[in-house]
């Protein structure tokens, strides 16, 4: 018998998590068609949910998976960094999780799964940029993001033109 795929595992986790989830988790309103994949409670008892669409935060906000640059999990702390043009400079949420029902693994899997293509390019005369093609639910074409290395100026027109050319080549060849 084989190992279940991420989709099967997510569905299994989602169903099991929904049944055993506390009232605070079940009370989080989801959009039509959105599915719970995993959940956690913060040390303050606030729900955090991973859905097929994104991460639902205790403040009521939701970050779509393609908008998350990086995730790290060191029990009991889950750190999520939102994508921005400069590496690591996006908004971040640090959550102290009291009860974690598969959330960290599902978050990492969903963020990684949203990346269809990624390449790091050195820019002239200096610096670099990561070009990332992300899958967005309901879209056929990839959403292209530029993440400039720390210390590389994303507003420099010469560097920006080089990065935009890489994106254009990727769009033509990949979609």
C-alpha positions as CSV (number, residue, x, y, z in Angstrom):
1,X,0.0,0.0,0.0
2,X,1.4,3.4,-1.0
3,X,1.8,6.6,1.0
4,X,-1.1,9.0,0.5
5,X,-0.5,12.1,-1.7
6,X,-0.5,15.5,-0.1
7,X,-4.1,16.1,-1.4
8,X,-5.3,12.8,0.1
9,X,-3.4,13.5,3.3
10,X,-4.8,17.0,3.5
11,X,-8.4,15.8,3.0
12,X,-7.9,13.1,5.7
13,X,-6.4,15.6,8.1
14,X,-9.1,18.1,7.3
15,X,-12.0,15.7,8.0
16,X,-10.4,14.4,11.2
17,X,-9.5,17.9,12.3
18,X,-13.0,19.3,11.7
19,X,-14.7,16.5,13.8
20,X,-12.3,16.8,16.8
21,X,-11.8,20.6,16.5
22,X,-12.9,22.8,19.5
23,X,-15.8,25.2,19.1
24,X,-13.4,28.2,18.4
25,X,-12.0,26.4,15.3
26,X,-15.4,25.3,14.0
27,X,-16.7,28.9,14.5
28,X,-14.3,30.4,12.0
29,X,-16.4,31.3,8.9
30,X,-15.0,30.0,5.7
31,X,-15.7,31.2,2.1
32,X,-18.0,29.0,0.0
33,X,-16.1,26.0,-1.1
34,X,-13.1,26.6,1.2
35,X,-12.0,23.6,3.1
36,X,-10.2,23.2,6.5
37,X,-7.0,21.2,6.2
38,X,-5.5,21.6,9.6
39,X,-5.8,23.9,12.7
40,X,-4.1,25.0,15.9
41,X,-4.9,27.1,18.9
42,X,-2.6,29.9,20.1
43,X,-1.5,30.1,23.7
44,X,-4.4,32.6,24.1
45,X,-6.9,30.0,22.8
46,X,-7.3,31.8,19.4
47,X,-7.9,29.6,16.3
48,X,-5.4,29.4,13.4
49,X,-6.6,27.5,10.3
50,X,-4.9,26.2,7.2
51,X,-7.4,25.9,4.4
52,X,-7.0,25.0,0.7
53,X,-7.0,28.7,0.0
54,X,-4.7,30.1,2.7
55,X,-3.8,30.6,6.3
56,X,-6.6,32.1,8.5
57,X,-5.0,34.1,11.3
58,X,-6.3,34.8,14.8
59,X,-7.0,38.5,13.9
60,X,-9.5,37.3,11.2
61,X,-7.1,38.0,8.3
62,X,-6.2,35.4,5.6
63,X,-2.9,35.1,3.7
64,X,-3.3,33.2,0.5
65,X,-0.6,30.5,0.0
66,X,1.0,32.3,-3.0
67,X,1.5,35.4,-0.8
68,X,3.7,33.6,1.8
69,X,7.4,33.8,1.3
70,X,8.7,31.7,4.1
71,X,7.5,29.5,7.0
72,X,9.5,28.2,10.0
73,X,8.3,25.9,12.8
74,X,10.2,25.5,16.0
75,X,7.7,24.1,18.6
76,X,5.7,26.0,19.9
77,X,6.4,28.9,17.5
78,X,5.2,29.2,13.9
79,X,6.7,32.1,12.0
80,X,5.1,33.1,8.7
81,X,6.6,35.8,6.5
82,X,4.6,37.4,3.7
83,X,6.2,37.8,0.3
84,X,7.5,41.3,-0.6
85,X,9.9,42.7,-3.2
86,X,12.9,42.6,-0.8
87,X,13.8,39.2,0.7
88,X,12.5,38.7,4.2
89,X,11.2,42.3,4.6
90,X,7.5,41.4,4.3
91,X,5.1,41.5,7.2
92,X,5.5,38.6,9.6
93,X,3.3,36.8,12.0
94,X,4.7,34.9,14.9
95,X,2.3,32.5,16.6
96,X,2.8,30.7,19.9
97,X,0.8,27.5,19.4
98,X,-0.6,25.8,22.5
99,X,-2.3,23.0,20.6
100,X,-1.2,22.1,17.0
101,X,-3.2,19.6,15.0
102,X,-1.0,19.2,11.9
103,X,-1.0,22.9,11.1
104,X,2.8,23.4,10.7
105,X,3.2,20.5,8.2
106,X,0.2,21.6,6.2
107,X,1.3,25.2,6.0
108,X,4.7,24.2,4.8
109,X,3.2,21.8,2.2
110,X,0.7,24.4,0.9
111,X,3.4,27.2,0.6
112,X,5.8,24.8,-1.2
113,X,3.0,23.5,-3.4
114,X,2.1,27.0,-4.6
115,X,5.6,27.4,-6.2
116,X,5.6,26.1,-9.8
117,X,8.9,27.6,-10.8
118,X,11.7,29.5,-9.1
119,X,15.1,30.7,-10.2
120,X,17.7,33.0,-8.7
121,X,19.5,35.3,-11.1
122,X,22.6,37.4,-10.5
123,X,22.1,41.0,-11.6
124,X,24.8,43.3,-13.2
125,X,26.7,45.1,-11.7
126,X,25.7,43.5,-8.3
127,X,22.9,41.9,-6.4
128,X,20.4,39.3,-7.3
129,X,16.7,38.5,-7.6
130,X,14.6,35.4,-7.1
131,X,11.9,35.0,-9.8
132,X,9.0,32.9,-8.6
133,X,6.0,31.6,-10.5
134,X,3.2,30.8,-8.1
135,X,0.0,28.9,-8.7
136,X,-3.2,30.8,-7.6
137,X,-6.4,28.9,-7.2
138,X,-8.8,29.4,-10.1
139,X,-6.0,30.9,-12.4
140,X,-4.5,29.1,-15.3
141,X,-1.5,31.3,-15.7
142,X,1.2,31.6,-13.1
143,X,1.5,34.7,-10.9
144,X,5.1,36.0,-11.2
145,X,6.9,37.5,-8.2
146,X,10.2,39.2,-7.9
147,X,12.1,38.9,-4.6
148,X,15.2,41.0,-4.6
149,X,18.1,39.9,-2.4
150,X,18.7,41.8,0.8
151,X,20.8,44.9,-0.2
152,X,19.6,44.9,-3.8
153,X,17.6,48.0,-4.6
154,X,14.3,47.0,-6.3
155,X,13.7,50.6,-7.4
156,X,16.9,50.8,-9.4
157,X,15.7,51.0,-13.0
158,X,18.7,49.1,-14.5
159,X,18.3,46.2,-12.0
160,X,14.5,46.2,-12.4
161,X,14.8,46.0,-16.2
162,X,17.0,42.9,-15.9
163,X,14.6,41.3,-13.5
164,X,11.6,42.1,-15.6
165,X,13.4,40.5,-18.6
166,X,13.8,37.3,-16.7
167,X,10.1,37.3,-15.9
168,X,9.2,37.9,-19.5
169,X,11.4,35.0,-20.7
170,X,9.8,32.8,-18.1
171,X,6.3,33.8,-19.1
172,X,7.0,33.0,-22.7
173,X,8.5,29.6,-22.0
174,X,6.3,28.5,-19.0
175,X,3.1,30.5,-19.0
